[in-house]
């Protein structure tokens, strides 16, 4: 069973509001630096959600797999994490 990420819904709702605010800023032709500043805030908020989901994955899914001592499943989890790391570098 996968862990719940329900606690991230509140953060995602806030991010959704921030994005709508950025759209409005663009529609209103606001100053570029103000728009960029808000975009940075959105990206930082998304990064927090990402890190929280990753931490939950490591503490639950990966830990559970490691404890199972199933070599094939362990290898799959390692490959998943490596793929995530390589995507962040791209």
Secondary structure as the mmCIF struct_conf table of DSSP 4:
data_model
#
loop_
_struct_conf.conf_type_id
_struct_conf.id
_struct_conf.beg_label_comp_id
_struct_conf.beg_label_asym_id
_struct_conf.beg_label_seq_id
_struct_conf.end_label_comp_id
_struct_conf.end_label_asym_id
_struct_conf.end_label_seq_id
HELX_LH_PP_P HELX_LH_PP_P1 UNK A 2 UNK A 4
HELX_RH_3T_P HELX_RH_3T_P1 UNK A 6 UNK A 8
HELX_RH_AL_P HELX_RH_AL_P1 UNK A 9 UNK A 27
TURN_TY1_P TURN_TY1_P1 UNK A 28 UNK A 29
HELX_RH_AL_P HELX_RH_AL_P2 UNK A 32 UNK A 56
HELX_RH_PI_P HELX_RH_PI_P1 UNK A 57 UNK A 62
HELX_RH_AL_P HELX_RH_AL_P3 UNK A 63 UNK A 68
TURN_TY1_P TURN_TY1_P2 UNK A 69 UNK A 69
HELX_RH_AL_P HELX_RH_AL_P4 UNK A 71 UNK A 89
#
